[in-house]
Amino acid sequence: MIGNNGKIDTANHEPDPQFETVLKVLEIDGDLVRKQLIINQAIEQTILFEDRSEAVNMLTDTRLPNVRTCYTPNVKRGSGSRFSYGWGGGLAENYLEPFSGPPRMKTDVEFQINACRGQLQHLRTELNDLERTLRERQANLKNHEQAIVRHKKESRELRVEIQRLDTDVERLQDAVDRDSLEEGKLDALKEGLEEAKEELTTHQASYGDSVVAVDEAREAMKQLRDKMKVIDDEVAELQARITKAEKKAMKLSERRDAALRDKNAAFAELEKGQESKDLVEKRRDGLAETVNTFTEQAKMCHSRVAVEEGQTPASLEQKLDKLQRDLARWEERLGGSRQEIAEAASRKVRAFQQAKKQVEGVERLAQLLKTTLVNRKERWKLFQRAITARARVQFMWMLSERSFRGRLLANHKEKKLDLVVEPDPTKVGKGREAKTLSGGEKSFSTICLLLSLWDAMGAPVRCLDEL
């Protein structure tokens, strides 16, 4: 990051103190980072609202002084909205999708587990609400289907009634024709005919209403089926998200269990070493007590040594001198006394055993370091290939935004990185090298290369200067 350590005074450029800004919320230790965020992101003029409705009302009433951007969360967990003023003074809104990538900062594992558990609980609550809504819609659908069945039954009954009334009308008309001379009977029949016609009209209207109700029920059932399909899709999506969150929580739990096992193993080794130490100290104290006992018993021996008859002090002294000379000669041959030889042999054996243990430990350490080095080299190669593949795909996609074609050529053994770009989409070939491109083509290709490398390496802050 390039910049100076001068501090920027934002007191005269901040909004009203009642608003929370990103600069107030964040705790930034580095002045250089704070300065770059103020210059590039204007965090001192970016306000935050917890309620979206309050933010919209506050921003649309009048333009707030010293305010460029406003962020507020949406109903959907993890998503939000970004409000900003345009050049004409109008308010623009951009929807922010929930972030689904890995954490960009190192956080506590327990905090990540609790966050995943909270998100999992929220998703389960949403799933329960959707399942309850689904059950209600299914109950409504069942009621509408029963209503359709009833309307169909009533329609069949009305058709039968209409046929019966038509039969009565025809019968009455025949009776009128036969009894036209009987005036009184004719009037009665006419009245019966009128009543039958009125009853027929009533039943026809009821039948029409039934048909309309059946059509409305079918339309409602169709809408409910469409809503059920949408709800089923949402339930499937939520189920997939729940499964993903549970897998992530399971992985974090496994990592935590592994850490606990390692800690318990370390404590067990420590206890085992302490027990071994206590056992050795106890054995040492026992041997010291035995030596002291033997020493005291030797001091208590005062009896004379048995001497053969006829021996004089002079002969005993001569015999003692001879034995001492023989002992000295044998010790000279052997290179020392018996005690000195035993002590030297004991020292050599202990030194040999200690050297042997050290050699075995060094060999095990060397084998372990060798295995670790090979594993790290393999992981490093995989990491290089993954970053190169991601950067290559991102570079080709960014070039395609202007109908360019190109490739990244990476040689990890020689530590070389080159690019080949073809600005003309109509030409077929491997492309042109960077030194043969024009100034604008070279600048665009370089920016695409930098952005693809940044995206592959996951840089949290990106800065460009004097392109």
Secondary structure, 3 states (H helix, E strand, C coil): CCCCCCCCCCHHHCCCCCCEEHHHHCCCCCHHHHHHHHHHHCHHHEEECCCHHHHHHHHHHCCCCCCCEEEEECCCCCCEEEEEECCCCCEEEEEECCCCCCCCCCCCHHHHHHHHHHHHHHHHHHHHHHHHHHHHHHHHHHHHHHHHHHHHHHHHHHHHHHHHHHHHHHHHHHHHHHCCCCHHHHHHHHHHHHHHHHHHHHHHHHHHHHHHHHHHHHHHHHHHHHHHHHHHHHHHHHHHHHHHHHHHHHHHHHHHHHHHHHHHHHHHHHHHHHHHHHHHHHHHHHHHHHHHHHHHHHHCCCCCCCCCCCCCHHHHHHHHHHHHHHHHHHHHHHCCCHHHHHHHHHHHHHHHHHHHHHHHHHHHHHHHHHHHHHHHHHHHHHHHHHHHHHHHHHHHHHHHCCCCEEEEEEECCCCEEEEEEECCCCCCCCCEEHHHCCHHHHHHHHHHHHHHHHHHHCCCCCCCCCC
